[in-house]
Amino acid sequence: MKVLMVLTSHGDLGNTGEKTGFWIEEFAAPYYVLSNAGAEITIASPKGGQPPVDPKSESPDAQTPATKRFYSDMEAIDKVAHTEKLSEVNPSDYDAVFYPGGHGPLWDLANDTVSVSLIEDFYRNNKPVAFVCHAPAALVNVKAPNGEPLVKGKEVTGFSNAEEEAVNLTRVVPFLLEDEIKRLGGNYSNGANWGVHVKTDGLLITGQNPASSEAAANALLEVLQYHMQEEI
């Protein structure tokens, strides 16, 4: 099992003067779910190298067993510090892709043509694609093989308007993810704020928020193992 994980390279929180990036827990929990299952993981980002970390994801109340494990895992820290450049990644080398969130993807991955074509390549070749929290922003320009938005008519979740409001960023973000998914024809749903909510629709797996990252990775693993067994 070879899994690609894609992190944002965007570090500025709009024009607030504050920083953003990827959310540590949303990387760490899936990373260990997948690696514990024997997956070989490659990490990439649009610019390569060290992706920016959302400073809020380093606060004490954002820590989980997975983040604590990550902070003492020098091998994983080194892999994150030296991500591959997304444009140099060959999707045919991987069986699945997982996109962790943080607010960063709203600015870069939503409009990154390399990322868009990579997701389309995975999907077209019957490989599962998974996204958590703000990472479904990477889907907004992705087209299905029929030319329509990939999310159209599909069960999808992602960071909710209510959660964006709770963190006081509705006027800072370039778009509200819930609204955008609905505009594209996705069947958006969400659970309680900060609760676990994951949707699987065929090859597409989405999780609502940081609390959903482990469950989203488990859902990806389930779909991946099912498809790999079918191929045997």
LINBELFEN-V73793 format. One record per helix or strand of 2 or more residues. SS is the DSSP state (helix for helix, strand for strand). FROM is the first residue (numbers start at 0). LEN is the number of residues. If there is no record, write none. Layout:
ss:SS from:FROM len:LEN
ss:SS from:FROM len:LEN
This chain:
ss:strand from:1 len:6
ss:helix from:23 len:13
ss:strand from:39 len:6
ss:helix from:54 len:4
ss:helix from:59 len:3
ss:helix from:64 len:7
ss:helix from:73 len:8
ss:strand from:82 len:3
ss:helix from:85 len:3
ss:helix from:90 len:3
ss:strand from:95 len:4
ss:helix from:102 len:4
ss:helix from:112 len:12
ss:strand from:128 len:4
ss:helix from:134 len:5
ss:strand from:154 len:2
ss:helix from:160 len:6
ss:helix from:176 len:7
ss:strand from:186 len:2
ss:strand from:197 len:4
ss:strand from:203 len:4
ss:helix from:209 len:22
